[in-house]
Amino acid sequence: MLLDEKGVEYEDFRVDLDASLRQEMVKLSKRHTVPQIWIGERHIGGFTDLSVLERTGTLNSLLEME
């Protein structure tokens, strides 16, 4: 909802439906939970990590860089 409220376009990969996508997510993020969020090539982490960026005022600048 946070990204929708900001009008950010994003792609949602359903790793629960595709084992190879899930393996790729784990390989890239080193995490097993979803969601895992990237802004461009930068791995942000999960929603809690995204929320911290929003609260600290960092998220908008990261989004503007993309």
CHARMM-style PDB file with segment names, atoms N, HN, CA, C and O in Angstrom:
ATOM      1  N   MET     1       0.821  -1.197   0.000  1.00  0.00      PROA
ATOM      2  CA  MET     1       0.000   0.000   0.000  1.00  0.00      PROA
ATOM      3  C   MET     1       0.866   1.262   0.000  1.00  0.00      PROA
ATOM      4  O   MET     1       0.515   2.266  -0.620  1.00  0.00      PROA
ATOM      5  N   LEU     2       1.999   1.200   0.701  1.00  0.00      PROA
ATOM      6  HN  LEU     2       2.284   0.385   1.205  1.00  0.00      PROA
ATOM      7  CA  LEU     2       2.877   2.364   0.763  1.00  0.00      PROA
ATOM      8  C   LEU     2       3.336   2.784  -0.632  1.00  0.00      PROA
ATOM      9  O   LEU     2       3.288   3.965  -0.975  1.00  0.00      PROA
ATOM     10  N   LEU     3       3.774   1.832  -1.422  1.00  0.00      PROA
ATOM     11  HN  LEU     3       3.813   0.872  -1.144  1.00  0.00      PROA
ATOM     12  CA  LEU     3       4.229   2.163  -2.775  1.00  0.00      PROA
ATOM     13  C   LEU     3       3.073   2.627  -3.652  1.00  0.00      PROA
ATOM     14  O   LEU     3       3.240   3.523  -4.480  1.00  0.00      PROA
ATOM     15  N   ASP     4       1.908   2.025  -3.476  1.00  0.00      PROA
ATOM     16  HN  ASP     4       1.772   1.298  -2.803  1.00  0.00      PROA
ATOM     17  CA  ASP     4       0.725   2.470  -4.222  1.00  0.00      PROA
ATOM     18  C   ASP     4       0.384   3.914  -3.863  1.00  0.00      PROA
ATOM     19  O   ASP     4       0.087   4.718  -4.747  1.00  0.00      PROA
ATOM     20  N   GLU     5       0.425   4.246  -2.574  1.00  0.00      PROA
ATOM     21  HN  GLU     5       0.665   3.593  -1.857  1.00  0.00      PROA
ATOM     22  CA  GLU     5       0.119   5.609  -2.129  1.00  0.00      PROA
ATOM     23  C   GLU     5       1.095   6.624  -2.716  1.00  0.00      PROA
ATOM     24  O   GLU     5       0.732   7.771  -2.976  1.00  0.00      PROA
ATOM     25  N   LYS     6       2.326   6.193  -2.919  1.00  0.00      PROA
ATOM     26  HN  LYS     6       2.621   5.261  -2.707  1.00  0.00      PROA
ATOM     27  CA  LYS     6       3.337   7.077  -3.484  1.00  0.00      PROA
ATOM     28  C   LYS     6       3.278   7.114  -5.015  1.00  0.00      PROA
ATOM     29  O   LYS     6       4.005   7.878  -5.649  1.00  0.00      PROA
ATOM     30  N   GLY     7       2.415   6.291  -5.601  1.00  0.00      PROA
ATOM     31  HN  GLY     7       1.824   5.670  -5.086  1.00  0.00      PROA
ATOM     32  CA  GLY     7       2.293   6.248  -7.051  1.00  0.00      PROA
ATOM     33  C   GLY     7       3.471   5.570  -7.735  1.00  0.00      PROA
ATOM     34  O   GLY     7       3.775   5.854  -8.894  1.00  0.00      PROA
ATOM     35  N   VAL     8       4.129   4.674  -7.015  1.00  0.00      PROA
ATOM     36  HN  VAL     8       3.883   4.443  -6.074  1.00  0.00      PROA
ATOM     37  CA  VAL     8       5.296   3.977  -7.544  1.00  0.00      PROA
ATOM     38  C   VAL     8       4.847   2.742  -8.319  1.00  0.00      PROA
ATOM     39  O   VAL     8       4.056   1.937  -7.828  1.00  0.00      PROA
ATOM     40  N   GLU     9       5.363   2.610  -9.530  1.00  0.00      PROA
ATOM     41  HN  GLU     9       6.005   3.265  -9.928  1.00  0.00      PROA
ATOM     42  CA  GLU     9       5.103   1.395 -10.301  1.00  0.00      PROA
ATOM     43  C   GLU     9       6.078   0.331  -9.836  1.00  0.00      PROA
ATOM     44  O   GLU     9       7.250   0.615  -9.588  1.00  0.00      PROA
ATOM     45  N   TYR    10       5.594  -0.890  -9.719  1.00  0.00      PROA
ATOM     46  HN  TYR    10       4.642  -1.121  -9.920  1.00  0.00      PROA
ATOM     47  CA  TYR    10       6.450  -1.990  -9.284  1.00  0.00      PROA
ATOM     48  C   TYR    10       5.951  -3.284  -9.896  1.00  0.00      PROA
ATOM     49  O   TYR    10       4.823  -3.381 -10.379  1.00  0.00      PROA
ATOM     50  N   GLU    11       6.825  -4.272  -9.859  1.00  0.00      PROA
ATOM     51  HN  GLU    11       7.741  -4.193  -9.466  1.00  0.00      PROA
ATOM     52  CA  GLU    11       6.464  -5.588 -10.361  1.00  0.00      PROA
ATOM     53  C   GLU    11       6.463  -6.552  -9.185  1.00  0.00      PROA
ATOM     54  O   GLU    11       7.411  -6.588  -8.401  1.00  0.00      PROA
ATOM     55  N   ASP    12       5.415  -7.316  -9.069  1.00  0.00      PROA
ATOM     56  HN  ASP    12       4.645  -7.286  -9.706  1.00  0.00      PROA
ATOM     57  CA  ASP    12       5.240  -8.272  -7.984  1.00  0.00      PROA
ATOM     58  C   ASP    12       5.507  -9.670  -8.537  1.00  0.00      PROA
ATOM     59  O   ASP    12       4.790 -10.146  -9.417  1.00  0.00      PROA
ATOM     60  N   PHE    13       6.536 -10.318  -8.015  1.00  0.00      PROA
ATOM     61  HN  PHE    13       7.117  -9.931  -7.300  1.00  0.00      PROA
ATOM     62  CA  PHE    13       6.869 -11.675  -8.436  1.00  0.00      PROA
ATOM     63  C   PHE    13       6.308 -12.650  -7.416  1.00  0.00      PROA
ATOM     64  O   PHE    13       6.649 -12.571  -6.236  1.00  0.00      PROA
ATOM     65  N   ARG    14       5.468 -13.553  -7.842  1.00  0.00      PROA
ATOM     66  HN  ARG    14       5.191 -13.617  -8.800  1.00  0.00      PROA
ATOM     67  CA  ARG    14       4.831 -14.529  -6.955  1.00  0.00      PROA
ATOM     68  C   ARG    14       5.760 -15.716  -6.737  1.00  0.00      PROA
ATOM     69  O   ARG    14       5.631 -16.746  -7.398  1.00  0.00      PROA
ATOM     70  N   VAL    15       6.695 -15.564  -5.807  1.00  0.00      PROA
ATOM     71  HN  VAL    15       6.800 -14.727  -5.269  1.00  0.00      PROA
ATOM     72  CA  VAL    15       7.665 -16.632  -5.550  1.00  0.00      PROA
ATOM     73  C   VAL    15       7.026 -17.836  -4.876  1.00  0.00      PROA
ATOM     74  O   VAL    15       7.617 -18.915  -4.845  1.00  0.00      PROA
ATOM     75  N   ASP    16       5.826 -17.662  -4.336  1.00  0.00      PROA
ATOM     76  HN  ASP    16       5.346 -16.785  -4.361  1.00  0.00      PROA
ATOM     77  CA  ASP    16       5.119 -18.797  -3.737  1.00  0.00      PROA
ATOM     78  C   ASP    16       4.572 -19.750  -4.794  1.00  0.00      PROA
ATOM     79  O   ASP    16       4.226 -20.891  -4.485  1.00  0.00      PROA
ATOM     80  N   LEU    17       4.493 -19.292  -6.027  1.00  0.00      PROA
ATOM     81  HN  LEU    17       4.774 -18.365  -6.279  1.00  0.00      PROA
ATOM     82  CA  LEU    17       3.960 -20.109  -7.107  1.00  0.00      PROA
ATOM     83  C   LEU    17       5.037 -20.697  -8.012  1.00  0.00      PROA
ATOM     84  O   LEU    17       4.739 -21.515  -8.883  1.00  0.00      PROA
ATOM     85  N   ASP    18       6.281 -20.288  -7.812  1.00  0.00      PROA
ATOM     86  HN  ASP    18       6.523 -19.624  -7.104  1.00  0.00      PROA
ATOM     87  CA  ASP    18       7.358 -20.719  -8.696  1.00  0.00      PROA
ATOM     88  C   ASP    18       8.619 -20.965  -7.868  1.00  0.00      PROA
ATOM     89  O   ASP    18       9.254 -20.025  -7.390  1.00  0.00      PROA
ATOM     90  N   ALA    19       8.969 -22.237  -7.707  1.00  0.00      PROA
ATOM     91  HN  ALA    19       8.453 -23.000  -8.096  1.00  0.00      PROA
ATOM     92  CA  ALA    19      10.114 -22.609  -6.865  1.00  0.00      PROA
ATOM     93  C   ALA    19      11.417 -22.010  -7.370  1.00  0.00      PROA
ATOM     94  O   ALA    19      12.274 -21.638  -6.569  1.00  0.00      PROA
ATOM     95  N   SER    20      11.580 -21.912  -8.675  1.00  0.00      PROA
ATOM     96  HN  SER    20      10.884 -22.215  -9.326  1.00  0.00      PROA
ATOM     97  CA  SER    20      12.833 -21.357  -9.204  1.00  0.00      PROA
ATOM     98  C   SER    20      12.947 -19.865  -8.897  1.00  0.00      PROA
ATOM     99  O   SER    20      14.039 -19.372  -8.614  1.00  0.00      PROA
ATOM    100  N   LEU    21      11.829 -19.148  -8.950  1.00  0.00      PROA
ATOM    101  HN  LEU    21      10.942 -19.549  -9.179  1.00  0.00      PROA
ATOM    102  CA  LEU    21      11.842 -17.728  -8.575  1.00  0.00      PROA
ATOM    103  C   LEU    21      12.159 -17.561  -7.092  1.00  0.00      PROA
ATOM    104  O   LEU    21      12.898 -16.656  -6.706  1.00  0.00      PROA
ATOM    105  N   ARG    22      11.599 -18.434  -6.271  1.00  0.00      PROA
ATOM    106  HN  ARG    22      10.998 -19.169  -6.585  1.00  0.00      PROA
ATOM    107  CA  ARG    22      11.872 -18.363  -4.831  1.00  0.00      PROA
ATOM    108  C   ARG    22      13.351 -18.622  -4.559  1.00  0.00      PROA
ATOM    109  O   ARG    22      13.963 -17.927  -3.748  1.00  0.00      PROA
ATOM    110  N   GLN    23      13.927 -19.613  -5.227  1.00  0.00      PROA
ATOM    111  HN  GLN    23      13.430 -20.178  -5.886  1.00  0.00      PROA
ATOM    112  CA  GLN    23      15.353 -19.893  -5.060  1.00  0.00      PROA
ATOM    113  C   GLN    23      16.199 -18.698  -5.471  1.00  0.00      PROA
ATOM    114  O   GLN    23      17.182 -18.371  -4.805  1.00  0.00      PROA
ATOM    115  N   GLU    24      15.826 -18.055  -6.550  1.00  0.00      PROA
ATOM    116  HN  GLU    24      15.028 -18.321  -7.090  1.00  0.00      PROA
ATOM    117  CA  GLU    24      16.552 -16.870  -7.016  1.00  0.00      PROA
ATOM    118  C   GLU    24      16.441 -15.731  -6.002  1.00  0.00      PROA
ATOM    119  O   GLU    24      17.422 -15.036  -5.734  1.00  0.00      PROA
ATOM    120  N   MET    25      15.248 -15.541  -5.441  1.00  0.00      PROA
ATOM    121  HN  MET    25      14.452 -16.105  -5.659  1.00  0.00      PROA
ATOM    122  CA  MET    25      15.050 -14.503  -4.430  1.00  0.00      PROA
ATOM    123  C   MET    25      15.947 -14.755  -3.222  1.00  0.00      PROA
ATOM    124  O   MET    25      16.605 -13.837  -2.731  1.00  0.00      PROA
ATOM    125  N   VAL    26      15.975 -15.997  -2.743  1.00  0.00      PROA
ATOM    126  HN  VAL    26      15.441 -16.743  -3.142  1.00  0.00      PROA
ATOM    127  CA  VAL    26      16.796 -16.344  -1.579  1.00  0.00      PROA
ATOM    128  C   VAL    26      18.275 -16.142  -1.905  1.00  0.00      PROA
ATOM    129  O   VAL    26      19.033 -15.631  -1.080  1.00  0.00      PROA
ATOM    130  N   LYS    27      18.677 -16.539  -3.094  1.00  0.00      PROA
ATOM    131  HN  LYS    27      18.061 -16.954  -3.764  1.00  0.00      PROA
ATOM    132  CA  LYS    27      20.076 -16.382  -3.508  1.00  0.00      PROA
ATOM    133  C   LYS    27      20.468 -14.905  -3.516  1.00  0.00      PROA
ATOM    134  O   LYS    27      21.542 -14.548  -3.032  1.00  0.00      PROA
ATOM    135  N   LEU    28      19.618 -14.057  -4.054  1.00  0.00      PROA
ATOM    136  HN  LEU    28      18.746 -14.347  -4.448  1.00  0.00      PROA
ATOM    137  CA  LEU    28      19.926 -12.635  -4.171  1.00  0.00      PROA
ATOM    138  C   LEU    28      19.800 -11.877  -2.850  1.00  0.00      PROA
ATOM    139  O   LEU    28      20.598 -10.985  -2.563  1.00  0.00      PROA
ATOM    140  N   SER    29      18.806 -12.229  -2.059  1.00  0.00      PROA
ATOM    141  HN  SER    29      18.157 -12.953  -2.293  1.00  0.00      PROA
ATOM    142  CA  SER    29      18.531 -11.461  -0.839  1.00  0.00      PROA
ATOM    143  C   SER    29      19.143 -12.054   0.419  1.00  0.00      PROA
ATOM    144  O   SER    29      19.309 -11.363   1.424  1.00  0.00      PROA
ATOM    145  N   LYS    30      19.479 -13.346   0.359  1.00  0.00      PROA
ATOM    146  HN  LYS    30      19.344 -13.908  -0.457  1.00  0.00      PROA
ATOM    147  CA  LYS    30      19.956 -14.079   1.544  1.00  0.00      PROA
ATOM    148  C   LYS    30      18.886 -14.138   2.634  1.00  0.00      PROA
ATOM    149  O   LYS    30      19.198 -14.298   3.814  1.00  0.00      PROA
ATOM    150  N   ARG    31      17.638 -14.011   2.232  1.00  0.00      PROA
ATOM    151  HN  ARG    31      17.384 -13.881   1.274  1.00  0.00      PROA
ATOM    152  CA  ARG    31      16.497 -14.073   3.146  1.00  0.00      PROA
ATOM    153  C   ARG    31      15.449 -15.020   2.595  1.00  0.00      PROA
ATOM    154  O   ARG    31      15.357 -15.238   1.387  1.00  0.00      PROA
ATOM    155  N   HSD    32      14.656 -15.584   3.507  1.00  0.00      PROA
ATOM    156  HN  HSD    32      14.730 -15.407   4.488  1.00  0.00      PROA
ATOM    157  CA  HSD    32      13.645 -16.570   3.108  1.00  0.00      PROA
ATOM    158  C   HSD    32      12.219 -16.039   3.225  1.00  0.00      PROA
ATOM    159  O   HSD    32      11.273 -16.727   2.842  1.00  0.00      PROA
ATOM    160  N   THR    33      12.054 -14.843   3.740  1.00  0.00      PROA
ATOM    161  HN  THR    33      12.822 -14.284   4.051  1.00  0.00      PROA
ATOM    162  CA  THR    33      10.714 -14.302   3.956  1.00  0.00      PROA
ATOM    163  C   THR    33      10.306 -13.408   2.789  1.00  0.00      PROA
ATOM    164  O   THR    33      11.147 -12.907   2.042  1.00  0.00      PROA
ATOM    165  N   VAL    34       9.019 -13.226   2.655  1.00  0.00      PROA
ATOM    166  HN  VAL    34       8.336 -13.633   3.262  1.00  0.00      PROA
ATOM    167  CA  VAL    34       8.483 -12.316   1.643  1.00  0.00      PROA
ATOM    168  C   VAL    34       7.647 -11.253   2.343  1.00  0.00      PROA
ATOM    169  O   VAL    34       7.064 -11.521   3.394  1.00  0.00      PROA
ATOM    170  N   PRO    35       7.580 -10.071   1.787  1.00  0.00      PROA
ATOM    171  CA  PRO    35       8.206  -9.673   0.536  1.00  0.00      PROA
ATOM    172  C   PRO    35       9.684  -9.334   0.724  1.00  0.00      PROA
ATOM    173  O   PRO    35      10.128  -8.995   1.821  1.00  0.00      PROA
ATOM    174  N   GLN    36      10.419  -9.431  -0.355  1.00  0.00      PROA
ATOM    175  HN  GLN    36      10.059  -9.706  -1.247  1.00  0.00      PROA
ATOM    176  CA  GLN    36      11.766  -8.876  -0.445  1.00  0.00      PROA
ATOM    177  C   GLN    36      11.679  -7.793  -1.506  1.00  0.00      PROA
ATOM    178  O   GLN    36      11.160  -8.019  -2.599  1.00  0.00      PROA
ATOM    179  N   ILE    37      12.185  -6.628  -1.178  1.00  0.00      PROA
ATOM    180  HN  ILE    37      12.607  -6.445  -0.290  1.00  0.00      PROA
ATOM    181  CA  ILE    37      11.976  -5.440  -2.008  1.00  0.00      PROA
ATOM    182  C   ILE    37      13.313  -4.939  -2.538  1.00  0.00      PROA
ATOM    183  O   ILE    37      14.292  -4.829  -1.799  1.00  0.00      PROA
ATOM    184  N   TRP    38      13.332  -4.639  -3.831  1.00  0.00      PROA
ATOM    185  HN  TRP    38      12.537  -4.729  -4.431  1.00  0.00      PROA
ATOM    186  CA  TRP    38      14.481  -4.012  -4.468  1.00  0.00      PROA
ATOM    187  C   TRP    38      14.017  -2.691  -5.061  1.00  0.00      PROA
ATOM    188  O   TRP    38      12.896  -2.579  -5.557  1.00  0.00      PROA
ATOM    189  N   ILE    39      14.871  -1.715  -5.006  1.00  0.00      PROA
ATOM    190  HN  ILE    39      15.782  -1.806  -4.603  1.00  0.00      PROA
ATOM    191  CA  ILE    39      14.676  -0.470  -5.759  1.00  0.00      PROA
ATOM    192  C   ILE    39      15.828  -0.441  -6.750  1.00  0.00      PROA
ATOM    193  O   ILE    39      16.981  -0.214  -6.385  1.00  0.00      PROA
ATOM    194  N   GLY    40      15.495  -0.672  -7.996  1.00  0.00      PROA
ATOM    195  HN  GLY    40      14.558  -0.856  -8.293  1.00  0.00      PROA
ATOM    196  CA  GLY    40      16.538  -0.859  -8.996  1.00  0.00      PROA
ATOM    197  C   GLY    40      17.330  -2.098  -8.645  1.00  0.00      PROA
ATOM    198  O   GLY    40      16.758  -3.168  -8.438  1.00  0.00      PROA
ATOM    199  N   GLU    41      18.627  -1.965  -8.576  1.00  0.00      PROA
ATOM    200  HN  GLU    41      19.093  -1.096  -8.744  1.00  0.00      PROA
ATOM    201  CA  GLU    41      19.508  -3.080  -8.230  1.00  0.00      PROA
ATOM    202  C   GLU    41      19.751  -3.178  -6.723  1.00  0.00      PROA
ATOM    203  O   GLU    41      20.392  -4.121  -6.260  1.00  0.00      PROA
ATOM    204  N   ARG    42      19.246  -2.215  -5.962  1.00  0.00      PROA
ATOM    205  HN  ARG    42      18.726  -1.448  -6.338  1.00  0.00      PROA
ATOM    206  CA  ARG    42      19.509  -2.156  -4.523  1.00  0.00      PROA
ATOM    207  C   ARG    42      18.482  -2.964  -3.740  1.00  0.00      PROA
ATOM    208  O   ARG    42      17.280  -2.711  -3.831  1.00  0.00      PROA
ATOM    209  N   HSD    43      18.960  -3.935  -2.975  1.00  0.00      PROA
ATOM    210  HN  HSD    43      19.935  -4.141  -2.901  1.00  0.00      PROA
ATOM    211  CA  HSD    43      18.073  -4.723  -2.126  1.00  0.00      PROA
ATOM    212  C   HSD    43      17.750  -3.916  -0.877  1.00  0.00      PROA
ATOM    213  O   HSD    43      18.648  -3.499  -0.145  1.00  0.00      PROA
ATOM    214  N   ILE    44      16.469  -3.703  -0.644  1.00  0.00      PROA
ATOM    215  HN  ILE    44      15.741  -4.042  -1.239  1.00  0.00      PROA
ATOM    216  CA  ILE    44      16.006  -2.924   0.501  1.00  0.00      PROA
ATOM    217  C   ILE    44      15.767  -3.820   1.699  1.00  0.00      PROA
ATOM    218  O   ILE    44      16.080  -3.444   2.828  1.00  0.00      PROA
ATOM    219  N   GLY    45      15.222  -4.988   1.469  1.00  0.00      PROA
ATOM    220  HN  GLY    45      14.967  -5.294   0.552  1.00  0.00      PROA
ATOM    221  CA  GLY    45      14.849  -5.902   2.543  1.00  0.00      PROA
ATOM    222  C   GLY    45      13.356  -6.134   2.479  1.00  0.00      PROA
ATOM    223  O   GLY    45      12.771  -6.155   1.396  1.00  0.00      PROA
ATOM    224  N   GLY    46      12.743  -6.307   3.624  1.00  0.00      PROA
ATOM    225  HN  GLY    46      13.219  -6.290   4.503  1.00  0.00      PROA
ATOM    226  CA  GLY    46      11.309  -6.535   3.695  1.00  0.00      PROA
ATOM    227  C   GLY    46      10.538  -5.251   3.930  1.00  0.00      PROA
ATOM    228  O   GLY    46      11.085  -4.153   3.827  1.00  0.00      PROA
ATOM    229  N   PHE    47       9.260  -5.403   4.247  1.00  0.00      PROA
ATOM    230  HN  PHE    47       8.816  -6.296   4.330  1.00  0.00      PROA
ATOM    231  CA  PHE    47       8.420  -4.223   4.439  1.00  0.00      PROA
ATOM    232  C   PHE    47       8.885  -3.385   5.618  1.00  0.00      PROA
ATOM    233  O   PHE    47       8.832  -2.157   5.560  1.00  0.00      PROA
ATOM    234  N   THR    48       9.340  -4.031   6.691  1.00  0.00      PROA
ATOM    235  HN  THR    48       9.383  -5.029   6.738  1.00  0.00      PROA
ATOM    236  CA  THR    48       9.814  -3.268   7.851  1.00  0.00      PROA
ATOM    237  C   THR    48      10.976  -2.368   7.450  1.00  0.00      PROA
ATOM    238  O   THR    48      11.050  -1.215   7.876  1.00  0.00      PROA
ATOM    239  N   ASP    49      11.877  -2.891   6.638  1.00  0.00      PROA
ATOM    240  HN  ASP    49      11.818  -3.828   6.292  1.00  0.00      PROA
ATOM    241  CA  ASP    49      13.010  -2.096   6.162  1.00  0.00      PROA
ATOM    242  C   ASP    49      12.532  -0.929   5.295  1.00  0.00      PROA
ATOM    243  O   ASP    49      13.053   0.182   5.403  1.00  0.00      PROA
ATOM    244  N   LEU    50      11.555  -1.179   4.447  1.00  0.00      PROA
ATOM    245  HN  LEU    50      11.133  -2.081   4.359  1.00  0.00      PROA
ATOM    246  CA  LEU    50      10.985  -0.130   3.606  1.00  0.00      PROA
ATOM    247  C   LEU    50      10.333   0.944   4.467  1.00  0.00      PROA
ATOM    248  O   LEU    50      10.467   2.135   4.184  1.00  0.00      PROA
ATOM    249  N   SER    51       9.629   0.531   5.512  1.00  0.00      PROA
ATOM    250  HN  SER    51       9.520  -0.436   5.742  1.00  0.00      PROA
ATOM    251  CA  SER    51       8.967   1.473   6.422  1.00  0.00      PROA
ATOM    252  C   SER    51       9.971   2.372   7.127  1.00  0.00      PROA
ATOM    253  O   SER    51       9.725   3.565   7.305  1.00  0.00      PROA
ATOM    254  N   VAL    52      11.097   1.804   7.525  1.00  0.00      PROA
ATOM    255  HN  VAL    52      11.297   0.835   7.380  1.00  0.00      PROA
ATOM    256  CA  VAL    52      12.144   2.605   8.171  1.00  0.00      PROA
ATOM    257  C   VAL    52      12.650   3.677   7.213  1.00  0.00      PROA
ATOM    258  O   VAL    52      12.846   4.827   7.606  1.00  0.00      PROA
ATOM    259  N   LEU    53      12.860   3.298   5.962  1.00  0.00      PROA
ATOM    260  HN  LEU    53      12.701   2.364   5.643  1.00  0.00      PROA
ATOM    261  CA  LEU    53      13.294   4.286   4.972  1.00  0.00      PROA
ATOM    262  C   LEU    53      12.270   5.408   4.824  1.00  0.00      PROA
ATOM    263  O   LEU    53      12.639   6.574   4.687  1.00  0.00      PROA
ATOM    264  N   GLU    54      11.002   5.061   4.850  1.00  0.00      PROA
ATOM    265  HN  GLU    54      10.702   4.113   4.961  1.00  0.00      PROA
ATOM    266  CA  GLU    54       9.938   6.070   4.744  1.00  0.00      PROA
ATOM    267  C   GLU    54       9.950   6.990   5.966  1.00  0.00      PROA
ATOM    268  O   GLU    54       9.887   8.212   5.831  1.00  0.00      PROA
ATOM    269  N   ARG    55      10.030   6.397   7.149  1.00  0.00      PROA
ATOM    270  HN  ARG    55      10.081   5.405   7.258  1.00  0.00      PROA
ATOM    271  CA  ARG    55      10.006   7.208   8.385  1.00  0.00      PROA
ATOM    272  C   ARG    55      11.213   8.127   8.505  1.00  0.00      PROA
ATOM    273  O   ARG    55      11.107   9.216   9.068  1.00  0.00      PROA
ATOM    274  N   THR    56      12.350   7.704   7.988  1.00  0.00      PROA
ATOM    275  HN  THR    56      12.436   6.819   7.531  1.00  0.00      PROA
ATOM    276  CA  THR    56      13.557   8.521   8.088  1.00  0.00      PROA
ATOM    277  C   THR    56      13.711   9.501   6.923  1.00  0.00      PROA
ATOM    278  O   THR    56      14.668  10.273   6.877  1.00  0.00      PROA
ATOM    279  N   GLY    57      12.767   9.463   5.989  1.00  0.00      PROA
ATOM    280  HN  GLY    57      11.990   8.835   6.026  1.00  0.00      PROA
ATOM    281  CA  GLY    57      12.804  10.389   4.867  1.00  0.00      PROA
ATOM    282  C   GLY    57      13.770   9.991   3.760  1.00  0.00      PROA
ATOM    283  O   GLY    57      14.088  10.810   2.898  1.00  0.00      PROA
ATOM    284  N   THR    58      14.239   8.760   3.769  1.00  0.00      PROA
ATOM    285  HN  THR    58      13.981   8.095   4.470  1.00  0.00      PROA
ATOM    286  CA  THR    58      15.215   8.287   2.795  1.00  0.00      PROA
ATOM    287  C   THR    58      14.562   7.675   1.560  1.00  0.00      PROA
ATOM    288  O   THR    58      15.157   7.674   0.482  1.00  0.00      PROA
ATOM    289  N   LEU    59      13.364   7.161   1.704  1.00  0.00      PROA
ATOM    290  HN  LEU    59      12.880   7.161   2.579  1.00  0.00      PROA
ATOM    291  CA  LEU    59      12.721   6.426   0.616  1.00  0.00      PROA
ATOM    292  C   LEU    59      12.529   7.282  -0.628  1.00  0.00      PROA
ATOM    293  O   LEU    59      12.836   6.831  -1.732  1.00  0.00      PROA
ATOM    294  N   ASN    60      12.037   8.486  -0.478  1.00  0.00      PROA
ATOM    295  HN  ASN    60      11.788   8.852   0.418  1.00  0.00      PROA
ATOM    296  CA  ASN    60      11.781   9.320  -1.653  1.00  0.00      PROA
ATOM    297  C   ASN    60      13.040   9.552  -2.472  1.00  0.00      PROA
ATOM    298  O   ASN    60      12.996   9.511  -3.702  1.00  0.00      PROA
ATOM    299  N   SER    61      14.161   9.796  -1.804  1.00  0.00      PROA
ATOM    300  HN  SER    61      14.197   9.829  -0.805  1.00  0.00      PROA
ATOM    301  CA  SER    61      15.391  10.033  -2.556  1.00  0.00      PROA
ATOM    302  C   SER    61      15.834   8.773  -3.295  1.00  0.00      PROA
ATOM    303  O   SER    61      16.337   8.862  -4.415  1.00  0.00      PROA
ATOM    304  N   LEU    62      15.654   7.601  -2.684  1.00  0.00      PROA
ATOM    305  HN  LEU    62      15.245   7.529  -1.774  1.00  0.00      PROA
ATOM    306  CA  LEU    62      15.990   6.354  -3.382  1.00  0.00      PROA
ATOM    307  C   LEU    62      15.099   6.158  -4.602  1.00  0.00      PROA
ATOM    308  O   LEU    62      15.568   5.746  -5.663  1.00  0.00      PROA
ATOM    309  N   LEU    63      13.823   6.452  -4.446  1.00  0.00      PROA
ATOM    310  HN  LEU    63      13.442   6.787  -3.584  1.00  0.00      PROA
ATOM    311  CA  LEU    63      12.899   6.296  -5.566  1.00  0.00      PROA
ATOM    312  C   LEU    63      13.201   7.265  -6.685  1.00  0.00      PROA
ATOM    313  O   LEU    63      13.056   6.920  -7.858  1.00  0.00      PROA
ATOM    314  N   GLU    64      13.620   8.473  -6.343  1.00  0.00      PROA
ATOM    315  HN  GLU    64      13.738   8.753  -5.390  1.00  0.00      PROA
ATOM    316  CA  GLU    64      13.937   9.473  -7.358  1.00  0.00      PROA
ATOM    317  C   GLU    64      15.166   9.102  -8.170  1.00  0.00      PROA
ATOM    318  O   GLU    64      15.306   9.521  -9.319  1.00  0.00      PROA
ATOM    319  N   MET    65      16.055   8.319  -7.578  1.00  0.00      PROA
ATOM    320  HN  MET    65      15.942   7.979  -6.645  1.00  0.00      PROA
ATOM    321  CA  MET    65      17.276   7.910  -8.273  1.00  0.00      PROA
ATOM    322  C   MET    65      16.981   6.908  -9.372  1.00  0.00      PROA
ATOM    323  O   MET    65      17.789   6.743 -10.286  1.00  0.00      PROA
ATOM    324  N   GLU    66      15.849   6.239  -9.305  1.00  0.00      PROA
ATOM    325  HN  GLU    66      15.193   6.373  -8.563  1.00  0.00      PROA
ATOM    326  CA  GLU    66      15.508   5.202 -10.295  1.00  0.00      PROA
ATOM    327  C   GLU    66      14.735   5.753 -11.435  1.00  0.00      PROA
ATOM    328  OT1 GLU    66      14.372   5.014 -12.350  1.00  0.00      PROA
TER     329      GLU     66
END
